[in-house]
Amino acid sequence: MMKFLFKILLLLLMCFQWTESSASVYYVAVDGNDEQSGTREFPLASIQKAQEYASPGDTVYIRGGEYILTEENISRVHQNLFACISFLDKSGTPGNLIKYWAYPGENPVFDHSAVIPANKRNVGIYVTANYIHIKGLEIKGIQVSITTHTESYCIYSWGNHNIFEGLSLHDGQGTGLRHRKGGNNLFLNCDAYNNHDYTSEGGRGGNTDGFGCHPHAGGTGNVFRGCRAWFNSDDGYDLIGAMEEVVIDSCWAMYAGYSTSFSSLGDGNGFKAGGHATLSVEKLPDPIPRHTVKFCLAVGNKASGFYANHHIGGINWYNNSAYRNQYNYNMLNRLSDNETDVPGYDHVLKNNLGYKGKTEIRSIDYAQCDNTHNYFDLDLSISKDDFLSLDEALLIRPREADGSLPEVDFMKLSSGSDLVDKGLDIGFLFHYKAPDLGAYELSYFAFPESHALWYQYYYPENYQEEGNEAESMIFGLQDQDTLINGLQYNQVFRFYSEPPDPSSAVYIGAIREDDNQRVFYLGEHPFSYPVTDTSEIMIYDFSVNVGDTIREGLFTTNEYLVVSEMDTIPIGETIRKRIHFENHADTKWIEGIGNERGLLFYSGELLNNGLWGDLSCFYQDGVELFHNQNYDNCVEGISNQISQEINDPDIKIFPNPCSSGFVDIEVSFELKSIQLLNIEGQVIREFQRSKEYNHRIQTGNLEPGIYILKLTNSRNEIYTRKLVINTIS
C-alpha cells in the first residue's frame, strides 16, 4: 500500500513539474511579423496574434519601441461599434494568468493617432477575458471620429480577476481606462493624463475621464490603487452608475476639467465617487453601493476634489488630502427618488485634510453623517508651514522604479505640525500616538543598516564600585552584513579612535530589525550581561503603543518596561517617534536610533549597579542627526581615554610583525581574556591566559595578514592592538 501511495505522489509531482515547465513565453516586437512563431528571435507583430498562441500561465512579452498603428491594425469591430486594435477574450485560470507584459526594462508605446475609422468608437485594448495581467504598456493618441455623444477608450474592461498595472494612457481623445462589467479587478499604478475629446459635442470633452468604474450587479471587489489622473477633460475618477461598491485607495487626481493650458472644459471633479444620474427608481441597485475613497489626493481640480455626485446614501471618506480645488469636499446627496438633491447624509468622514480650497466643504448635513477628526471639525489653524512642500510640479514626476507613486513631499506634514497625531484610529497603520490627518502618515524610520555611529558615555551616577568607572564608547555599523542562524544581520563594531578609524574597528556583535519594527542583537555586551554570539535578544520594539509592556532582552530579572507615553522629537529634518516608560522615566527610545542612554544600554543598569549612560551623538551617513544638549562635543570625555587605550605604554606585543610562530604579550594588569580577530572583526581564536602578566600565544598556523588582538581586563576594559603575521622564516 505504501509503495502504491508513493507512486501516486511521484506521479502528481511529475505532473506538477510538467505543468510549471510547460508555461510558454511569446514575444511581440515593432519589427515582428504575425506569420512568425513568436519566439524571441522571430517575434510577432501584434498582441492580438499573440493571444492566439497564449494559454493559461503563459507570458507574452511586448518589446520596447513605438508601434505606429493604422486602421489596418483593427482586429475586430465589436457590436458594429467598437473598433478594437486588440480584443482580448481568451482567459487564464486561477493561479495561471495570461500575462501581457512590457519586456523588462523596455517601454512599448502604441500610437493610435492615425486610427480614425468613421462612425466608430476607438479602443486600444478591449478586454472580456478573465484572469489576465496587462503590465507596462503605453497607449497614446486614441481618436474620436463621431461628433455626437460618444466615447473612445485606451482600455475598455469587461472581465473578472484581471490586473491592469503600470499603464500610461495619455494624449488622446479617449478615456484612459473604463471598467464596465466584472469583479475582482485590480487597477494598479496606472497613469491617465492629457486626454481631451475635442471632436464630439462641441469639443467640451464631457465624457473623457482619466478612469471610470461602473460595474454591473455582481461585479464586486474592484480596486484602484496607486493611480494618477491629471488634465483629463471631464473627471479624474468617475464611479457614476456603479451597481457595486468600488474602492479607490492611494490615488491622485489633478486638474480635472482643464486643458493643459487651463482652459475650462468638462465637469472637473477629481474623485466623482457615486451617483446614478437619471436612472429610474425601479432600476436602482439594492442596496445602493457604499464606495470607499481613502488615502487619496485631489489637487487643483476645476470643481470638487472629492464629490459624492448626488449619491443616494453615504460614502466612506478616510484620510484624504485636498488642495486648491473649487470645493475641496462636496458631499451632495440625493433622496431615494433619485431626483431631489439634499445636503449629504450617511457619509463617514474621518481623518480628512484640506487646504486652500475656495470652499473647504459644502452640501453636508453634519448631524446625519459620521464625521470626526477631520480638519473642518477640529479647532486647528492650518498654514503652509504645516507641509514639507506645496510644489505641485512634484506630482507629475516619474514613478519609482517599482512603478509606485513618486516619493515626494507634497502635502506631507512637517516636523511639529499640529496636524500630526490628530486623527482617529480607524484600523489603518499609524506610527505614533494616533493617525495623522490626510493621506500621508509620518514615515517610520527603520533602524540603520550601515554607516551609523553611536557616541556614548558611561559613568557612575549613584555610587561607585569596582568596574563602574567612567567609560566612553563608540559603536558603529559599517557596510557589512552577515548571515547567522539563517537570518541577515548588520555587523556592529566598536571603535577605539576618534575620529573612528574603520581599520582598527573591532567586531562585537550583530543587529537586525524584523518586519514588525523589533530590533534584535547578539554578540558581546560592554558589560557582563547575558548576551551570546549565537542567541539573539530583543533590545527594542518600536511597534508598541501606550499601555504595552516590553521585556528588554538585556534584563537579568523578570522586570518589564511599561509604555507610558509616546511623543515626537525633531531628528535632523525629520520628526520621529519617542517612547517613554512609566517605570523607567530616564529611559526613552527614539525611532531609528535607539535608547537615549546608549545603543546597548538597558534600563536595569541604572537600578542594578548605579551606572548611568548618555548617548552624546548619533551620526547616519556622515551627518549628525542627534546631539545631546548636555555635551558640547560628541567626544567630550572620550578623546583622552581613547588615546590612553591606544597608546597605553603598559601593553607590549612582540615581535610585531611576527614571523616566529609565537607572540609575547606583556601587560601590567590581570587579563580576563585574549582573543584574536581577523580584519573583518570576527573572533577566530581565543587563548588561555595565565595569572602572570606575561603571555605567549602561538601563531604558527595563521595565514599571513593583518589581525587584531583584543585584550579584556578584569574590569571589562578592552584594549586592541594590530598584529601583523608574516610567513614563518
N, C-alpha and C positions, 0 to 999 in steps of 0.2 A: 504493500500500500504506500509506504514511504517513497519507494522508488518511483511509483506512478505519479505521486504528487510532485516530486522533484522534476519529472519530465514535463508535467503541465506548466510548472513555474518557469522552467527553462524556455519552453515554447512561447509563453506570454512575454518573457523578457526579450526573446528574439524578435517577436512581433513589434514590441515597443521600439526596440532599436531600429528596426526596419522602417517604422513609421517616421521616427525622428530623422533618420538619414535620407528618407525619400523626399523630404521637402526640397523643392527646386527653386532656383534663382534665375530670373529673366532680366533682360536689360532693354531699355529704350534709350535712344540717343538721337541727337539732332541729325546726324548723318546716317541714321539707321534706315532699314528697309523692311516693310511688313511682309516681304516674301522670304525673309531670312529666318533663322532658327531662334533668335532671341538670346543667344549666348553673349558673353562679354565681347568676343571677337566679331560676332555677327548680330548686332543689336537690331531690335525692331524700331519702327518709326513712331508708333503711337501707343498710348495707354490702352486704347480700345482693342488693338490687336493682342496686346499682352494679356488682356483679360481672357481671351480665348485659350491661352496656354495655361494660365494660373489655376491652381487647385487650392483647397484649404491648406494653410500652413506655408504656402509659397510666398516668395518675395519678388516684387518687380522693382528693380532699381531704375530710376529715371536719371540719366546722366545730365550734367550741367550744360548750360548754353541756352541760346534763345531759339525757341520754336516759333517761327513765323507762320501763323495759321491763315488759311483761306477758307472760303465756303466749300472747297473740295474736301476739307478735313471734317466736315459734319458727318458724324457716323450714324445718326438717327434723328428723324423728326418725330418726336413723341407726341401722340394725340393730335397730330397735324398742326401743332402749335410751337412746341419747344424744340428749337434747333440745337442739338447737343453735339459738341465736339467729342466728348466721352460720355457713354451711357453705361454705368456700372450696375449690372443686375445679377452678377454671379456672386454667391455668398460663400463666406468661410463658415467655420463651425466654432463652437465654444472652445477656447484654448488654441485654435488653429485659424487665426485671422489671415485673410489675404492682405498682404501689405503692398502698398504703392508708395514707395519712399524715394525721396531725393537721395541720390548716391552720396554717401558720407563725404562731407567737405565740399560738395558741389551745389550749384544753385540753378536748377532748371526753371526757365522763365517761359511761360506760354502767353504769347502776344496775340490777342484777338482783334486787334484794331481793324483788320481787313475782313472780318467775318460780319457781314451786314445783310443777311437774307431778308428779302421783303416780307413784311407781314408775319414775322415770326418773333418769338421771344428767344433770345440767345442765351445759351447755358454753356459754361465751360465744362463742368462735370455734373451730370445728373445721376444721383445715387438712389437706387431702390434696393440694393443688396444689403445683407446683414453681415455682421462680423467682418468688416474690412477696416483697414487703417491707412489713411492718406496722410502723408507727412512731408513737409519741407518744400512744397510746391509754391511757385509764384505765378499768379494769374493776373494779367492786366489787360486793359483796353476793351473790356466787354462793351458791345454796342447795343443801341436801341434803334429800331427802324420804324416801329409803329408810333404814330403821332397822337393817337387817342390813349385812353387809360391802359397801361401795360407795365410790365416789369421784365428785366433781364437779370441774370444771376451769374456770378463767378461759380458758385456751387449751390446746387439745389438738392436738399437732402430729404429722403423719404424712407430711410431704413431704420434698423434697430441694432443696438450693440455695436455701433461704429465709433471710431476715433478719428477726429479731424485735428491734426496737430501741426503747429509751426507753419501755417499757411499765410501767405502775403497776398492780399486781394485788393487791387488798387488801380487808380487812374482809369476808371471806366465809367460807363453809364449805369451799370447794374449794381444791385445789392451784393455785398461781399459774400455772405453765406446766409441762406434762409432754410430753416428746417420746418417741414410741413407736416410730416407724419412719422410715427415711430417713437420708440422709447429707449432709454438707457444709452444715449449717445453722449460722448464727451467731446466738447469743442475746446481745445487746449492750446493756449499760447499762439493764437492767431491774430493777425492784424488786418483791418479793413480801413482803407483811407483814400481820400481824394476821389470819391465816387459821386457823380452828379449826372442825373438824367436831364440833359438839356434839349432833348428831342420831343418827348411826349408832353401833352397837356401844357403847352406854352413854355416848357423848359424850366419849370419851378423845381423839379426834382422831388416831388412829393411822395414818391414810392421807393426811393433809393436809401436804404438803411445800411449801416455797417453790418449788423447781424440781426436776424429775425428768428423767432422760435414760436411756432403756432401749432403744437401737436394736437392731433385729433384725440378723441376719447381713447383711453388705454395707453397713450404714449407718455408714460411716466418716466421719471429718472433722467431727464435731460439736464446737463450741467454745462455752463460756460465758465471757464476758469483761466485766468491769466491772459485774457484777450484785450486788445486795444482797438478803439474806433475813433477816427478823427477826420474832420472835413468830409463827412457824408451829408448829402444834401437834405435828407429828411431826419432820421433819428440815428443815434448810435446803436442802441439795442431796442428792439420792439417786440413785445410779447402780446400784442393785441390779438384777441380771438383764440388764445391758447385754452384748450379744453382740460389740460392737466397742468399741475404746478411745474414750474421751472426754477432752477437755482442759478443765479449769477454770482460768482464768487471771485473776488480779487481781480476785477476787470476795470479798465479805464475808458472813459468817453470824453472826448474833447471836440469842441467847435461844431457840434451838430447843427444843421440848418444854415450853414455858411459855405460859400465857395472859398477857395484858398486865398482869395483877395478880400474875404469877409463881406461879400455881397449877400444879402438876405435871400434865402431860398425856402426850403420846406419847413416842417414843424419845428425841428431844432431841439429835441429833448435828448439828454444824454442817455437816461435809462427810462424808457417808456414801459412800465412794468405791469401792464394789465389792461383791462377794458375789453368789451365785446362789441364795440361800435354800435350798429343799429340792429343787432340780432334780436329776433323776436323772442319773447319770454319763453315760449314752449321749446325753443331750440337752445336755450342756455344750458351750460353744463350743471349737473347737480351731483356733488356740491360744486360751488364756484371755487376754482383753484386758488390756493393761497401761495403765491410766489415768494421767494426769498432772495433779497439782494443784500450781500454782505461784503465788507472789506473792499468796497469799490470806490472809485474816484471819478468825480464829474467836474470838468473844468471848462469854463468859457462857452458853454452851450447857449444857443440863442434864446431858448425858452427855459425849461426846467432842467436842473441837474438830475433830480430823482422825481419821477412823476407817476402817480397812481392811475392817471388816464381814465377817469370815470369808472374805475373798477367797482364791481358790486361786492363789497366786502373788503377785508383787510389784506395787507401785505406785510411781510416781515422785513424790517429795515434794520440791519445790525452793523455797527462800526463802519459807517460810510463817511467819506470826506467830500465836501463840495466847496468849490471856489469860483467866484466871479461868474455865476450863472444869473440869468434874469431872475429866476426863483431857484434858490438852492434846493429847497424841498417843497413839492406841491402834492398834497395828499387828496386831491379832488376825487370824490366818490360819486356813485350813482345809486339810487334806490333800486329795489328788486324789479321795478317796472322797466328798467334799462332805458329810462327816458329822463328822469328827474335828477339833476345834479345837486349834490349836497356836500357840505364840508366832510372831510374824511373821517371815517369811523372804523373801528375794529382793527386799525393798524397797530402793529407792535414796533415801536421805535426806541432803540436802546443804543447808547454809546456813540451816537452820530455827531459829526462835527461839520461846521460850515464857517466860511469867512468871505467877506466882501461880496456876497450876493446883493443884487439890487433889492430883493426881498428875501429874507432868510427862510421863512416858512409861511405857506399860505394854505387856505382851504383845509383846515383841520379842526375837528371838534375834540378838543383835548379831553373832555370828560368821557368821550366814547372810545378813546384809544388808550392803549397801554404804552405810555411814553414816559421814560425815566432815564436819568443820567445822560441826557443829550445837552449839547451846548446851549440850546434855546430854552431849556427848563432848569438850568443851573445858574447860579449867580456868579458868572465868570466874565472877566474882561479879556477880550482876545485882541492881540495885535500881531504885526508881522514878526515881532521878536519871539513869538511862541514857536516859530517854524525855522528849521535849518535853512530852508530855501523856498522861495516862491517863483523861481525861474521856470516859466512854462516851457522853455526850449528843452529842458531836461526830459520832458515827457515823450518826445519822439526820437530819443536816442536809440541806437541799435540795441537789440536784445542781448542778453547774456549768452555765453557760449552754449549753455544747455537749453536755450530757447525761452527762458523765463523772462519776465519783465525786467527792464534795465534797473539796476540798483542805483537809484538816485535819491537825493534828499528832499525832493519836492513834498511839501506839507508834512514831512516827518517832524516830530516835536523836538524842540531844542532843550538843552540842559536847563533845568529849573522852570520849565513851562508849568503854568497852573493847570494845564490840561492833562498832565501825567497823573495816572492813578485816579482819575475822576470818573471812571466807568464802573459798570456793574458786572460782576461775574455771571455770565450767561452760558458758560460751558466751553468757551474757547480758550486756547492757551494764552496766558499772560505771564509776565516775568517778575512783577513786583507786587506791591500790596493789593492792587486792583488793576483791571484793564485800563488802558489809556483811551481817550476819546479819539474817534476817527479810524481810518483804515490801517494805520501803522502802529504797531506796538513797539516800544523801545526795544532795540535789539538785545538779545542775550550775548554776552561776551564770553566766549569759551575760554577755558584755561589755556595758557600758552603752550605751544608745541615746540618752539625753538626760539633762540635769540632773546632770551629773557634773563634778567638779573634781579635777585632779591638781596638787598643790603640789610643786614640785621645786626642788632646789638643786644647782647645778653648781659645782665648784671644782677647781683643780689639786691632784692628790694626790702624784704622783711628781716632777714637775719643772715648771718654768714656761717657757712660750714664748709668743710673741705670739698672741693670740686665746684664751688659756686662763685669763683672769681669772675670778674667781668670778662667777657669774651665777645669778640666780633667775628662775624661770619659773612661770607658772600657765597650764595648759591646761584646756580645758573643752568639754563638749558642752552646747549649749542644747537647744532643742526644734526643731531644723531639720534636715531631711534633703535629699538631693539625688540626682539620677539622673546617673550618669557611666558612659559606655560600656554602658548598658543595665542597670547594677547599682545597687541602692539603698545609699547611704552616709549616715552621720551626719556633719554638718559639725563640724570641730574648730576651736576658736578659741583665740587667745592673749589673755590679759587683761593689761592694763597698769595696773591699780589694785587696791588691797586695802582693803576687800572688793571682789571682782570686779564691775566695772560692765559689764553687757551692752551698754550703748550705746557703749562705747569698745572693745569686743572686736574683734579683727582675725582674719578667716578665714585659716587657714594650710593647711588640708587636709581630708581626709575619711577616715573609718574605717568598716569594716564587719566583721561576723563571719558566716561562712558556716555551713551546716548541719553541718559537720564540726569545729566548735569552733576554727576557724582565723581569726585576725584580720588584716585587710589594711589598708594605709594608702597613700594617695597625697596628694601636696601638697608643702609645704615642710618642711624639717627645720631645727631651730635652728642646726645646724652644716652644714658643706659636705659632705653625704653624698649618695650617688646616689639621690635621690628626685625624682620628677617629678609634675606635677599631672595627668598623663594615663595613667601606667602604674603600677599598684598593686604593692606588695611585701608579702610576708607578714612580720609582725613578731611574731606569737605563734601557737603551736599547742598548745592545751590538751588535745588528744586523745592526746598521746604517752604512752608507757609507759617504764619503766626500760630502758635499753639503746638506745632510739631515738636517731637523730641528726637534727638540725634545722639548716637553714641560715637564719639570720636574714636578711631581705631587705636590712637596712642594712649587712651586711658588704661591704667592698670587696674582700675576698680570698675564697678558696675554703674558708675555715675553717668548720667545723661545730660546733654545740653537741652534747654527748653527755649524755643524761639519766642522772643517777647515782642519784637518789633522789626519791621523792615522799612528802611528809608533809602534814599539815593544819595550819591556823592559824585561830584564832578571829577572825572579822571581824564586828563588831557582835554580834548574837545568833545568827550562823550559823557554820558551820565550812566552810572552803574548802580546796581542793587547792592545794599549793605545790610547784613543780617546781624541783629542784636540778640543776646541771650539773657534771660531773666536771672538765671543762677550763676552767670559769669559775666557781669556787666563790663569787665575790661576786655572781653573777647568780642571781636567784630570781624566778620568775614566780608571781603569785598569781591564781588563777582569778577572772575578773570584774573585775580591777583592772589587771593588767599587771606590769611589771618593778618590783621593789623599788628599783631605781635611778632610775626615772622612766618616764613613758609612752613617750617616744621615745628613751630611752637604749638603746644596744646595746652588747654585751659588748666589741666591739673598741675602744670609746672609751678604756677604761682602758689597754689594751695599746698602742694606736697613738699616743695623744697625752697620756697621763697625766691625762686628765680624769675626775674622779670625780663621780658623781651620787647623790643620795638623793631618794627620794620621801618628803617630810616628812609629807604628809597626803593622804587621799583622802576626798572627800565624794560622796554619792549622795543626790539628792532633799533636799538641805539637811542631811543627817545625816552626822556624821563617823564613818566606818567604819574608817579606818586612821590611826594616828598613830605616826610613827617615834619610838621612845623616846629617840633621840639629840637630839631637838629639843623644847625646851619649848613652842614655839609653831609653828603651821603656817607662819607668815610670818617666822620667825626669819631675819634677814639679807635679807628681801625688801622690807619696807615702805620703808626708806630708799632702796634702789636704785630701786624703782618711782617713788617720789616724785621722785627726781632725774631719771628718764627723762621723767616727765610735765612737770616744771616747769623743765627744763634751760634756762637763760637764753641758751645759745649757739645756740638754734634760733629763728629768727624767720620768720614767714609773714605776708605782707601783699600786698594788702589781704585781710582776712578778717573779715566776709563779703566776697565778691568779686562785683562786677558789671561789672568792666572787661574781662573776656575773658582775663586772664592773672593769674598769681600769682607773686610773687617769694619765693624761699626763701634765707635766709642761714644758714649753719652755720659752725662753727669746726673742722670736720674734713672729710676727704675722704669723699664718698658713694660707695657701691658701687652702689646702685640707688635709684630713686624710683618708687614705684607709687601709683596712685590706686585706692581700693577703694570700692565702694558700701556702703550701710548694712547690706547682708546679708553683708559681708565678702568679696565677690567682686572680684578684680582686674579692673578694666575698662580700665586704660590703664597703660602703662609709658613713662617719659620718658627721653630721652637725658640723660646727666649730663656736665657739663664738669669739667675739672680744677680749675676755680676753686671757691671756696667760696660763690659766688653763682649761683643757678639761677633761670631763668624758665620756667614751664610754661604752655602755652596751655589755656584752659578755655572758650573761646568757644562751642563746640558742645555743652557739657554741659547737661543738663536741670537746672533749679533744684532744690536739695535739699541734703541733708547727705552729705558724703563723708569718707573717712579718707585722709590722706596717710601713707604708710608709707615711712620713710627707713631704709636699712640702710647702716651704715658698713663700712669695710674689715675690721673685726674682727667682723663679723656681728652687731653690736649693732643692735637695732631700736628705732626711735622712731616714735611715731604722733602725729598731730595731727588734730583735727577741722577740716574745711574746709566752709564754707557758701557755696554758689553761689546768687546771686540772678539775676534776669532782667537781662540786659545793658542798661544805661541808654543 
